[in-house]
Amino acid sequence: MSRSCEQATEQIYFYLDGEMSQFRRMRIRWHLRRCGHCDCAYDFEEKVKEMIRIKGRTEPSAELIQRLHALLREEAGDESGR
C-alpha cells in the first residue's frame, strides 16, 4: 500500500462525515477516483455507515439502557474515588 493510500484510508471517516477542509476533501476524492483498492474500501465504509444510520433509528432495548446506566454509574463512582 502506498503512502497516499495510507493517508486516504486513515482519513476516510473524516471524508465521509465532511469533517475536513475542502482542499483535503478534493485530494482524497482525486485519490479515490484513481485507486481501485481505496475506492472499494470507501464503498465498504460508506455502506457500513449507511447500515448503522438505518439500524440506529430503532429504539434501544430496555436491557441496553439499563446496562448503559449501570456503566455510567460505575464510571461516575470511579471518577469520584480518584
N, C-alpha and C positions, 0 to 999 in steps of 0.2 A: 504494500500500500504506500503510495507516495505521500509526501508531506502535505500537499494540497488536499488529498483525500482525507488525511487525518484531521486537518483543520475543518474541512466541510462536515465530516461526521461528528466532530466534537461540538459543532455549533448548530446541529440540525434542529434541536428543540427550540433554541432561540429563534431560528429561522421560522419554524412552524408557528411559533407564538407571536411573531412580529416584534420580538424584543431585541432589535439590533438596528444599527444605523442603516440608512438607505444604501450607502456605499458598500458596506459589508454584505447586505442582502443581495445586491446586484452581483457581487463577486461570487457568492455561493450559488446563486441562480445560474450564473455563467458556467460554473464548475459542474453543476448537476446536469445541465444540458449536454455536456461533453463527456461525462463519465458514467458509463452504464452501471458500474458497480455502486457508485454513490447514489445514482438515481433510483436504483432498486431499493437501497437502504432507506432513502427518503420516502418512497412509496409505501414501504412497510410501516415506517414510523407514523406516517400520515394516517394509514388505516387503523393502526393501534389507537392513536389519539381519537379518531372518529368513533371507534367502538367504545372507548371509555366515556366519551361525551354522551353517546346514545344510552349506554347502560347506566350511566351515572344519574339519569333522570328518575330512576325508580327510588322510592323511599328506602332507606336502610332498615334492616330488621331491628326489632326491639332488643334482641340479644346483642347485636353490634353496638347499638347506642349504649347499652349497659356496660359493655366491655370498654368502650372508649371513655365513659365516665369514670370507671374504676382506674384505668390507666392515668387519666388526668389527675384524679385524687392522689394516686400513688406518686406521680411526678411532683405534684404540689407538696406532698409530705417530704420528698427527698430534697426539695429546694429549701424548705424551712429548717431542715435538720443540718444544713451545711454550715 
